[in-house]
Amino acid sequence: MHIVFLVLKQFATMNKPIKLTSSDGITTKFKPYTVGNIPPGFDKNKDKYFNKNGITYIEEKIHWSQMI
């Protein structure tokens, strides 16, 4: 029972986006992905990303429909 709870707790915290603020005061939101769930449009040479505890955090991009 304790192992299942620990795994569920880790999964719940894994799904939370992380907001990081640069020294310039610009806040960037990073969305977590596991290795099998990385979006096909991800390009590690163009996109901002980092790895933490086996989870890849990729910069969340604004969809064009949200700009209208």
N, C-alpha and C positions, 0 to 999 in steps of 0.2 A: 504493500500500500504506500509506503513512504517513497519508494523509487518512482512509482507512477506519479505521485504528487510533484516530486522534484522535476520530472520530465515535463509535466504540464506547466509548471511554473516557469521553467526555462523557455518553453515554447511561447508562452504568453508574453514574456519580456522580449523575445526575439522579434515579434511582430510589430513592435513599437518603433516608429521612425525616430531618428536622432537629429536634433538641431544643434549645429555647431556655429559659433560666431567667430569670425576672423578678427584680427587686430584692428582692421578698418571699421569694424562694427557691422559687417555684412553677415546676416544669418543665412545659412544654407541647410536645407532639410535633406537628410539621407534616409533612404528606404532600405530595409533589410531584405536580403535574398539568400536562400541556400544555393548550393552549387547547381542543383537541378532546376531551379526556378529563375535563373538569371534571364532577363528579357533578351530576345534575339537581336534587338537594335543596340545592345550595349557594345561600346567600343572602348577598350581600356586605354587607347591612345587619345581619345577625345573627351571622355566623361570623367568626372571626379568620382573617385571611389576609394574605399579602404576596407581592410579585413580586420575583424575583431572576433575572437573566439570561434573561428570557423564559419562566421557569417560574413557575407560580402555586403557592404553598405554602398549603395549607388545614389548619386545626387538625383533628387526628385526633380523631374522636368515639368514645366507647365505645358499642358496640352493646348493646342491652338484654339480649341473651342472655349477654353476658359478666358481667353484674351478678348473675346467679343463682348 
